[in-house]
Structures are given as C-alpha cells and as structure tokens.
Amino acid sequence: MKIRLLLLIISVVGFAYAEISFAPGDGTNVGLIIYSPDTGKTVYSHNADTLFSYASNLKLLTAAAALDTLGGGHHFITYFGYDTKNATLYIKGGGNPVMVMEDLYLMARRMKGAGFGKVDTVVVDDFLYGAQGFLSPPGVKERGDKSYLAYISPLSLNYNTVAIAVTPDSTGKKPHIEIRTPGKYFTIQNRAKTVAGTEKKLTVNAVDAGGKTMIVVKGRIGAEKRYAAMYYRKIWHPTHHYIAVLLHYLGQESEPILIRRELADSVFSAKFIKPKLHYSKPLRDIVRIMNVHSSNSTAENLQFYLGSFVKGDATQGVEVLKEFARNKLGYEMDIINGSGLANDKNLLKPAAVMELLKYAYNDPFFRIDFYSSLPVYGEEGTILKMPGFDNPGVARAKSGLLSGVAALSGMVKGKDGKAFLFTFVVNRFEW
C-alpha cells in the first residue's frame, strides 16, 4: 500500500507542504528529521539512526569539510611561467576544479600581454594527485567514456569533458560534427549518414587515441532534424587536453615537446622566468557550483585536494571527510567518496546528516558560506521544479537521486518565518 509522504515539510509544524506518492513498503526505508534551531528541539524524527544511502546529499559533507579545512576564501592556484631564452612554458596544476574555456582564454590573453611568446617546450607538473596525473572517480567500478566517469586531475578543463554537436546535412551525406572545444587535441572519425526524415539513431564515443581523444560517430540522423544532437563525453588525457587548448588561445599552431616533471614553486620566481598565476574562484563559490549543479567531478576534485592538502596523498581524501565527521560531528561515516556515487557503499544516518546541518547553522559565518551554496527551492539547480509544490524560495536544500534512492536535506522557512532544518531520505523504492 502506498504511503503518502511529505517531501519537504510536515503538517505537524504547520508548514505549507507538498505531498508526493512513493511506495516505501512498511516505512522502514524512510528517514526523516525536522529540527528547530529556534527552540533547539527536534520537531519530528523517524528512523534517525538507520543507515541509508543518501546519494548526492553526501556532497553536504564534502562542502562542510572543505569549507572548514580550507576556508571559504581559499583559492586554487595554477602557476604559469615562460622562459624567453629557451621558449619554454612551465605549468603547475593546483587542483582548480572549475576551470572552463572562458577562464583559460582570459588567462592566455594575460600571458600574451606579459610577454609569453612561441613555445618550443612545455614542462608541466600535474603530480598533485599522483604519478599518473589524474585519478578515476573514487569508488566507481564502471569504466567507459560517459561524462560522469571523467578523470579527476590537478589540471582540469571543462570538468574534463567535451561537448559534441551532430547536425544533419542533405540526405545521403555525412552529418556535420562539431567539437565544442578548440585546439588540436581531438580527432574525428565520422561513420554516420544523413537520412530522410527526423530519426536519430546515433552512437557517439570518445576513444583513447594515444595522447589524444578520438570522437567516433556512427549511425543515422534525419535531414529534417531542426537542432543539433548533443553528446557529452569524457576526455582521456586531461593534461594534454588542457595544454592543447591553452596553446590554441596563445595562437600557436605547432605542437611543442611535452615534459612532465615536478616543479617547486620557486621555479616561477626565478629571474629568467616571466610568471603568471591564475587564482580560481573562492572556495565558497566553487562549493556553490558543486551543490547547485550536483557536480560529481567538483566533489571528487575537492576530496582528492583535501587528501593532498591534509595528508600528502590524494587517495586519502575520503579519510579527511571521515575525520571531519568523527571529530566535528561525533559520527562515524561509512563512505567511500565525497560525491555520493555508489549507493550501496555510502551509508549515512539521518541523525548524522542533521548534526552536519546543525554544525553549519550554529556558526553564523560558516552558515553563510554553507547554506548559500545550496540550491533555492523552485528557482535553480536540481530542485528547480518539483511536483505539487508551488512556493519557490521557501527552502535551500541539496537533492540526492540514484536508483531506488531519493534524498533532500537543508533549511526551510515555516509559515511564521522561522527556520527549520530537515533531512529526508527514501531507499529501496520503485519509481
């Protein structure tokens, strides 16, 4: 029998609320806590100490641990230097998780203005996360070219993914394929055909092509399709990709020699080097990007950075998250990553999630950075639209969604204008 659950707000506290129908069985797979900071009391609690998969709600822990450890004003620094005598470009990756093409283009303009010229050799330090220069998403066994499987690297561009647009030509001809990232990093293999009508039966794959990524397109697309078919895939060599796009923006056509080597920061202050540093957005803004868009890549990058920053080993980032939970929240958390992927491996108690929400709320300055990073209900991000509830702006909350898992946690405003903290989770249900 279906049990009608209250997704955000319970009538017991007199809120405006939305009723959503799930099939949660006997209620043992539902967790819910509502807490009043004003009174310091729990308004409602159900299965507070039961372990649940919380999916992307785990990003709340990553956000809190990163803000607590690094501070909201922390910047990720990418070092650039140019040796005019030897035409050598030096680059040291600092783990900026949100570098995009527009930012790199502006940085290239600054570099050209500072006297960076033709590049014969690139010496790059991409060792922050280990000898390989990148790591796979932690705790995810699946392998392939899907964008959510993109590598995590200290030199990351466009979240290490690429957008591919396939547009039909006239019937019988190959469609047009546009790589929405410039430079000489990508190659294209077009095996597709334009056919009559509006059908679309395409497969688009990103293939490792020895230091480059080859985009392979097969199938059919109708000549009457009005818009390009868009696909998003991971790139296979983050450092090569980053450098290729940068060189394009620097106006260089030839491909320089690439040398990977660890670089001390002092290299960029040497007399013969023209230095230029890129400072990322402050961490408080990066955490907001992560939570509003539920970016797994950003969460995993923060996890690895915390491992490097605190323990000198990127793979120990999950231990930093666990220690934060243990030392600051008083809970042991059974998790394997900071993004929430792998729903049978990341298990949290509603009571622990509520303790995290309370921890963030009780420090007024921490509260600003943490709660302002959450999507505004009915207005943006993953909670832009939800059925049966038409009170936009009444809550700031992080959603979580995986197969058989739905979660929502954050802050909501009552009818009397007072704030309430809540965490809600359902596991093992059929959509």
Phi, psi and omega per residue, in radians:
M1 nan 2.330 3.132
K2 -1.246 2.378 3.070
I3 -1.861 2.236 -3.140
R4 -1.408 2.099 -3.101
L5 -1.873 2.703 3.064
L6 -1.723 2.022 -3.008
L7 -1.197 -0.818 -3.089
L8 -1.907 -0.810 -2.865
I9 -2.348 2.404 -3.056
I10 -1.718 2.452 -3.112
S11 -1.134 -0.326 -3.112
V12 -1.085 -0.407 3.102
V13 -1.841 0.168 2.998
G14 1.325 0.421 -3.135
F15 -1.449 2.859 2.788
A16 -1.292 2.398 -3.035
Y17 -2.550 2.924 3.115
A18 -2.082 2.363 3.102
E19 -1.774 2.225 3.139
I20 -2.134 2.378 -3.134
S21 -1.590 2.147 2.978
F22 -2.120 3.108 3.031
A23 -2.147 1.273 -2.996
P24 -1.530 0.295 3.103
G25 1.219 -2.230 -3.049
D26 -1.620 0.151 3.109
G27 1.600 -0.107 3.140
T28 -1.261 -0.300 -3.135
N29 -1.751 0.404 3.092
V30 -2.113 2.289 3.043
G31 -2.139 2.430 -3.095
L32 -2.728 2.281 3.015
I33 -2.391 2.360 2.979
I34 -2.160 2.287 -3.031
Y35 -2.277 2.434 3.113
S36 -1.805 1.917 3.047
P37 -1.107 -0.466 -3.110
D38 -1.153 -0.707 -3.127
T39 -1.761 -0.268 -3.078
G40 1.269 0.383 -3.091
K41 -2.159 2.632 3.032
T42 -1.382 2.174 -3.125
V43 -1.422 -0.679 -3.099
Y44 -2.676 2.476 3.134
S45 -2.568 2.364 3.088
H46 -2.532 2.113 -3.141
N47 0.993 0.776 -3.068
A48 -1.094 -0.553 -3.060
D49 -1.880 0.305 3.068
T50 -1.567 2.451 3.116
L51 -1.387 2.298 3.119
F52 -2.309 2.663 2.849
S53 -1.351 2.256 -3.092
Y54 -1.926 0.050 3.131
A55 0.883 -2.319 -3.026
S56 -1.244 -0.080 2.996
N57 -1.086 -0.309 3.078
L58 -1.096 -0.396 3.089
K59 -1.093 -0.370 3.051
L60 -1.090 -0.691 3.096
L61 -1.171 -0.759 3.119
T62 -1.067 -0.754 3.125
A63 -1.079 -0.823 -3.096
A64 -1.136 -0.785 -3.121
A65 -1.123 -0.712 3.134
A66 -1.157 -0.804 3.137
L67 -1.127 -0.691 -3.123
D68 -1.202 -0.678 -3.075
T69 -1.400 -0.749 -2.990
L70 -1.789 -0.481 -3.054
G71 1.581 2.561 -3.094
G72 -1.107 -0.380 -3.124
G73 -1.606 0.117 -3.117
H74 -1.126 2.402 3.068
H75 -2.057 2.461 3.019
F76 -1.582 2.164 -3.009
I77 -1.829 2.215 2.991
T78 -1.854 2.194 -3.096
Y79 -1.663 2.326 3.018
F80 -2.208 2.486 3.078
G81 -2.599 2.607 -3.110
Y82 -2.290 2.194 3.073
D83 -1.675 1.844 -3.072
T84 -1.158 -0.542 -3.093
K85 -1.205 -0.731 -3.065
N86 -1.864 0.110 -3.134
A87 0.881 0.815 -3.093
T88 -1.973 2.283 3.073
L89 -1.780 2.192 3.097
Y90 -1.842 2.369 3.125
I91 -2.384 2.351 3.057
K92 -2.254 2.051 -3.104
G93 -1.339 2.372 -3.105
G94 -2.005 0.181 3.055
G95 1.519 0.299 3.100
N96 -1.056 1.987 -3.058
P97 -1.486 -0.135 -3.018
V98 -2.170 0.432 3.054
M99 -1.216 2.215 3.115
V100 -2.154 2.999 -3.030
M101 -1.010 -0.695 -3.109
E102 -1.073 -0.714 3.124
D103 -1.181 -0.713 -3.125
L104 -1.188 -0.614 3.090
Y105 -1.075 -0.811 3.127
L106 -1.128 -0.643 3.099
M107 -1.139 -0.689 3.118
A108 -1.105 -0.654 3.093
R109 -1.116 -0.713 3.088
R110 -1.110 -0.695 -3.139
M111 -1.132 -0.758 3.105
K112 -1.111 -0.690 3.102
G113 -1.153 -0.427 3.128
A114 -1.550 0.023 3.069
G115 1.784 0.179 3.063
F116 -1.188 2.228 -3.090
G117 -2.070 -2.595 -3.115
K118 -1.024 2.448 -3.086
V119 -1.976 2.065 3.047
D120 -1.653 -0.524 -3.091
T121 -2.433 2.416 2.999
V122 -1.990 2.156 3.026
V123 -1.881 2.035 -2.997
V124 -2.158 2.393 3.047
D125 -1.923 1.790 3.103
D126 -2.100 0.644 -3.010
F127 -1.676 0.094 -3.059
L128 -1.005 -0.605 -3.111
Y129 -1.845 0.306 3.080
G130 2.126 3.056 -2.993
A131 -1.141 -0.497 -3.084
Q132 -1.315 -0.400 -3.126
G133 1.626 -0.094 3.089
F134 -2.836 2.850 3.095
L135 -2.327 2.660 3.053
S136 -1.347 2.728 3.075
P137 -0.912 2.247 -3.025
P138 -1.179 2.335 3.041
G139 1.370 0.146 -3.118
V140 -1.898 2.026 -3.096
K141 -1.384 -0.472 -3.105
E142 -1.063 2.447 3.085
R143 -2.200 2.623 -3.137
G144 2.729 -2.840 -3.035
D145 -1.942 0.186 3.127
K146 -1.144 2.623 -3.042
S147 -1.101 -0.568 -3.131
Y148 -1.284 -0.087 3.061
L149 -1.784 0.231 -3.089
A150 -1.030 2.525 3.108
Y151 -1.144 2.703 3.073
I152 -1.878 2.237 -3.021
S153 -2.550 2.725 3.112
P154 -1.270 -0.340 2.976
L155 -1.991 1.611 -3.044
S156 -2.011 2.412 3.113
L157 -2.364 2.268 -3.126
N158 0.943 0.655 3.120
Y159 1.030 0.447 3.134
N160 0.992 0.665 3.079
T161 -2.269 2.918 3.114
V162 -2.357 2.484 3.048
A163 -1.698 2.327 -3.103
I164 -2.161 2.180 3.127
A165 -1.894 2.242 3.105
V166 -2.018 2.057 -3.086
T167 -2.099 2.317 -3.111
P168 -1.175 2.659 2.976
D169 -1.846 -2.766 3.052
S170 -1.318 2.749 -3.059
T171 -0.949 2.307 3.122
G172 1.666 -0.277 -3.139
K173 -1.693 2.853 3.075
K174 -1.266 2.503 3.085
P175 -1.218 2.874 3.064
H176 -1.461 2.370 3.110
I177 -2.107 2.144 -3.122
E178 -2.053 2.163 3.014
I179 -1.561 2.103 -3.028
R180 -1.529 0.527 3.005
T181 -2.355 2.210 -3.080
P182 -1.392 3.038 3.083
G183 1.854 -3.138 -3.035
K184 -1.802 0.419 -3.083
Y185 -1.431 -0.596 -3.027
F186 -1.695 2.564 2.922
T187 -2.135 2.762 -3.058
I188 -2.186 2.351 2.979
Q189 -2.098 1.898 -3.033
N190 -1.801 1.836 3.102
R191 -1.937 0.226 -3.074
A192 -1.571 2.947 -3.109
K193 -2.462 2.504 3.026
T194 -1.513 2.266 -3.129
V195 -2.132 2.980 3.108
A196 -1.218 2.639 3.058
G197 1.639 -2.708 -3.039
T198 -2.157 0.205 -3.081
E199 -1.183 2.755 3.072
K200 -2.492 1.845 3.066
K201 -2.272 1.454 -3.060
L202 -2.074 2.572 2.889
T203 -2.112 2.284 -3.126
V204 -2.191 2.109 -3.104
N205 -2.194 2.586 2.995
A206 -1.846 2.148 -3.012
V207 -2.074 2.389 3.057
D208 -1.118 2.120 -3.076
A209 -2.212 0.878 3.028
G210 1.058 1.152 -3.137
G211 1.592 -0.144 3.076
K212 -2.264 3.047 3.031
T213 -2.071 2.199 3.095
M214 -1.710 2.273 3.067
I215 -1.683 2.077 -3.100
V216 -1.946 2.107 -3.109
V217 -2.046 2.215 3.114
K218 -2.253 2.824 3.021
G219 1.888 -2.693 -3.030
R220 -2.343 2.583 3.020
I221 -2.456 2.392 -3.061
G222 -1.278 2.452 -3.126
A223 -1.136 -0.348 -3.112
E224 -1.626 0.071 3.055
K225 -1.114 2.225 -3.027
R226 -1.444 -0.460 -3.058
Y227 -2.186 2.716 3.100
A228 -1.134 2.498 2.998
A229 -1.472 2.191 -3.050
M230 -1.828 2.416 3.095
Y231 -2.364 2.591 -3.128
Y232 -2.231 2.187 -3.076
R233 -2.335 2.768 3.106
K234 -1.368 2.727 3.014
I235 -1.795 2.685 -2.929
W236 -1.673 -0.290 -3.090
H237 -2.379 1.480 -3.009
P238 -0.952 -0.760 -3.108
T239 -1.151 -0.808 3.121
H240 -1.047 -0.736 3.129
H241 -1.059 -0.856 -3.120
Y242 -1.014 -0.838 -3.074
I243 -1.183 -0.680 -3.133
A244 -1.084 -0.739 3.136
V245 -1.202 -0.720 3.113
L246 -1.061 -0.786 3.139
L247 -1.102 -0.641 3.069
H248 -1.048 -0.784 3.139
Y249 -1.218 -0.436 3.062
L250 -1.404 -0.084 3.088
G251 1.453 0.386 -3.084
Q252 -1.773 2.276 3.129
E253 -1.637 -0.658 -3.096
S254 -1.307 2.660 3.140
E255 -1.704 2.094 -3.089
P256 -1.381 2.985 2.994
I257 -1.227 2.390 3.131
L258 -1.955 2.198 3.112
I259 -2.178 2.205 3.056
R260 -1.686 2.191 -3.108
R261 -2.750 2.471 3.077
E262 -1.197 2.362 -3.072
L263 -2.159 2.279 3.015
A264 -1.303 2.635 3.113
D265 -1.018 -0.496 -3.099
S266 -1.123 -0.377 3.106
V267 -0.996 -0.609 -3.035
F268 -1.454 -0.043 3.051
S269 -1.951 0.134 3.115
A270 -1.160 2.672 -3.057
K271 -1.070 -0.591 -3.054
F272 -1.536 0.074 -3.093
I273 -1.913 2.284 2.946
K274 -1.523 1.984 -3.069
P275 -1.631 2.659 3.003
K276 -2.661 2.150 -3.093
L277 -1.902 2.454 3.047
H278 -1.912 2.151 3.096
Y279 -1.775 2.226 3.127
S280 -1.190 3.011 2.898
K281 -0.959 2.692 3.065
P282 -1.112 2.678 -3.074
L283 -0.972 -0.639 -3.126
R284 -1.039 -0.607 3.101
D285 -1.327 -0.615 3.119
I286 -1.166 -0.724 3.103
V287 -1.094 -0.643 3.096
R288 -1.135 -0.760 3.072
I289 -1.000 -0.787 -3.139
M290 -1.033 -0.820 -3.039
N291 -1.358 -0.688 -3.130
V292 -1.138 -0.710 -3.100
H293 -1.743 0.034 -3.099
S294 0.864 0.908 -3.052
S295 -1.394 1.905 3.077
N296 -1.106 -0.709 -3.120
S297 -1.013 -0.788 -3.129
T298 -1.147 -0.733 3.124
A299 -1.086 -0.754 -3.115
E300 -1.203 -0.636 3.079
N301 -1.114 -0.761 3.100
L302 -1.097 -0.690 3.110
Q303 -1.052 -0.857 -3.128
F304 -1.140 -0.681 3.129
Y305 -1.102 -0.743 3.106
L306 -1.074 -0.668 3.080
G307 -1.068 -0.778 3.114
S308 -1.166 -0.743 -3.058
F309 -1.194 -0.762 -3.031
V310 -1.580 -0.697 -2.992
K311 -2.045 -0.058 -3.123
G312 1.269 0.275 -3.110
D313 -2.614 1.974 -3.071
A314 -1.018 -0.606 -3.084
T315 -1.223 -0.166 3.102
Q316 -1.611 0.163 -3.114
G317 -1.033 -0.660 -3.140
V318 -1.125 -0.521 3.087
E319 -1.190 -0.581 3.075
V320 -1.113 -0.726 3.099
L321 -1.104 -0.753 3.139
K322 -1.126 -0.698 3.133
E323 -1.163 -0.655 3.064
F324 -1.058 -0.797 3.131
A325 -1.084 -0.721 -3.105
R326 -1.210 -0.826 -2.996
N327 -1.446 -0.586 -3.060
K328 -1.760 -0.461 -3.075
L329 -1.942 -0.308 3.140
G330 1.356 0.428 -3.125
Y331 -2.267 2.456 2.930
E332 -1.477 2.294 -3.136
M333 -2.053 2.224 -3.108
D334 -1.595 1.516 -3.037
I335 -2.355 2.791 3.095
I336 -2.134 -0.155 3.087
N337 -2.755 3.077 -3.087
G338 -1.838 0.111 -3.104
S339 -1.782 -0.468 -3.119
G340 1.769 -0.092 3.044
L341 -1.147 2.682 -3.094
A342 1.340 1.349 -2.963
N343 -1.217 -0.290 3.098
D344 -1.617 0.007 -3.101
K345 -1.976 -0.303 3.141
N346 -1.945 1.836 -3.045
L347 -2.147 2.274 -3.110
L348 -2.289 2.656 3.004
K349 -1.634 2.442 3.039
P350 -0.919 -0.625 3.133
A351 -1.093 -0.627 3.120
A352 -1.240 -0.702 3.096
V353 -1.104 -0.715 3.116
M354 -1.135 -0.659 3.101
E355 -1.097 -0.633 3.063
L356 -1.122 -0.797 3.115
L357 -1.078 -0.686 3.116
K358 -1.195 -0.711 3.119
Y359 -1.021 -0.792 3.136
A360 -1.191 -0.603 -3.082
Y361 -1.287 -0.596 -2.978
N362 -1.287 -0.348 3.053
D363 -1.750 1.975 -3.007
P364 -1.042 -0.599 -3.133
F365 -1.389 -0.698 3.054
F366 -1.092 -0.663 3.135
R367 -1.007 -0.720 -3.115
I368 -1.057 -0.882 -3.104
D369 -1.164 -0.732 -3.039
F370 -1.264 -0.957 -3.036
Y371 -1.286 -0.475 3.076
S372 -1.282 -0.218 3.084
S373 -1.410 -0.209 -3.068
L374 -1.501 2.516 3.110
P375 -1.041 2.562 3.078
V376 -1.521 2.194 -3.048
Y377 -1.033 2.221 3.104
G378 1.371 0.079 -3.071
E379 -2.202 -0.464 -3.026
E380 -2.791 2.878 2.974
G381 1.083 -2.581 -3.050
T382 -1.307 -0.127 3.072
I383 -2.085 0.572 3.105
L384 -1.059 -0.798 -3.120
K385 -2.376 2.220 3.024
M386 -2.395 2.465 -2.977
P387 -1.209 2.523 2.977
G388 1.382 0.207 -3.088
F389 -2.452 2.044 -3.000
D390 -2.147 0.750 3.096
N391 -2.102 1.239 -3.097
P392 -1.055 2.535 3.093
G393 1.524 -0.056 -3.053
V394 -1.380 -0.237 -3.081
A395 -2.553 2.685 2.898
R396 -2.071 2.138 -3.009
A397 -2.697 2.696 3.068
K398 -1.845 2.275 3.107
S399 -1.617 2.834 3.031
G400 -2.529 2.302 -3.072
L401 -2.597 2.096 2.979
L402 -2.449 3.099 3.122
S403 -1.008 2.045 3.137
G404 1.320 0.181 -3.091
V405 -2.294 2.297 2.983
A406 -2.439 2.337 -3.122
A407 -2.544 2.681 3.087
L408 -2.678 2.230 -3.095
S409 -2.514 2.492 3.100
G410 2.832 -2.437 -3.064
M411 -2.202 2.437 3.132
V412 -2.340 2.619 -3.139
K413 -1.726 2.233 3.097
G414 -1.363 3.001 -3.140
K415 -1.071 -0.490 3.128
D416 -1.489 0.066 3.104
G417 1.530 -0.070 -3.127
K418 -1.442 2.660 -3.107
A419 -1.525 2.495 3.010
F420 -2.265 2.467 3.033
L421 -1.699 2.494 -3.133
F422 -2.551 2.659 2.951
T423 -2.432 2.316 -3.053
F424 -2.376 2.317 -3.129
V425 -2.565 2.493 3.019
V426 -2.269 2.335 3.059
N427 -2.132 2.770 2.991
R428 0.989 0.965 3.059
F429 -2.285 2.764 3.113
E430 -1.701 2.368 3.071
W431 -1.217 nan nan
